[in-house]
């Protein structure tokens, strides 16, 4: 199997994990707050990443000062800021909306990456695939034809997810540019270790450091697996391709949201998801 196809499969695997994540996040909110859920999520991801790093890279967790500065940036803006905004948004919007908007990274990756990743050249399949996927995303977000015609594309919760998406896009580009050869377990380990220290300190100061239950463990395992697959895929394909492929997540999120949480999907959203899948296929084609 060629390098690009492995990368595509890894990103789609990560997308499945991230479709599962918000389901268990909403279930975890029944027993704990957003910050508590985010904290124990980060702790269990750190543990899983450490195990993966040891199994694939020996006992070596050393990084240079330059690499640590990049990891610190990713931890703050990718986990502490972006993930927290996303988890707050989950209390205000349906899973399908949060997941879809949260994975509209290609637009921001292309805009930001134009100035940072100048060595990445995109093929006609990349641009066509991303264009088709953005159309599908618009249909899923607006939900109905009436909303589409008046351009009613979101709420305050949706805007929070947009903010998270911009932060995620910057961390994806930075990881691609500066950490492309680093072990994926090490990247994930430091990213969530740094964030968990900040989260834990906040909860301890407020005397709210309290474990919420099994759902938080499941979230940690799911998210940890997702990030490891994401970084493995990011090593093998372009940053914009990785961001666009994550748009396959809404398909799984819509199905799980309906089966577990009873969230309904409109006919237009179904059409949008089908279009997204078409875009994924085009994007995954070899140049």
C-alpha positions, 0 to 999 in steps of 0.5 A: 500500500502506497504512502498516501493511501496509508495516510488517508486511512490513518486520517479516516481512522482518526475521524471515526475516533473524533466522531465518537468523542463528542457522544461520550463528552455529552454523556460525561456532562451528566456527571461532571463539568466541561473543565473536569471532563477536559481535564481527565480526558487530557490525563488519560490521553497522556497515559495512552500516548506514553504507552504508545511512545514507549512501545514505538520509540523505546524509553526515549522521550527527549526533545530539543528546546526548539521542539519543546517550544513547538509542542508547548504552542500546540498544547496551549492553542490546540488543547487548552484553548481549542479543545476547551472551546469545542467542549463548551460548544458541545453544550450548546449545539448538536453533535453533527454541527460541532463535529462538522464545523470543527473539521472545516480546517482545509479553508484555514489550512490553505490560507495560513499554509500558503504563507508557511508551507510553501513547499507543499504543492496541491494537485487538481484532485486536492482543490476539487475534493476540498471544494466539493467537501466545503459545499457538503459542509455548508449543506450540513451546517445550514440543515434546511433549504430555507436556512441556506437561502437566507445564509443562516449558518450558525449560532453562538455555539457554532462560532465557538467551534469556528474559533477552535477550528482556527486554532486546530488549523494552526497547530496542524500546520506547525506540527507538519512543518516542525515535527514531521519526523517526531514520534507520534506518541511523543507529540501526543504525550507532550501536547496533553501532558502540558494541557493536563497540568494547566487543567489540573492546577485550575481544578485543584485551586478551585477544589473541583478536582473530582473524577467523573466516571467511565465516560471520561476514561473512554474519551481519553482512549478514543481521543488518544487513539485519534491523535496518534492516527492523525499524526501518523497520517500527517507524516504521509500526506499534505496538511490540507489533505489531512484537514479535508479528510477529517470532514468524513467525521460528520458521516459517523457523527450523524449516525452515532448522534442519532443512535445514541443521543436521538439527534435527528438529521435533515434530508439536506444534511444527508445530501451534504454528507454524501457530497462530503464522501464524494469529496473524500474519494476525489481527494484520496486519488493519487496525483 
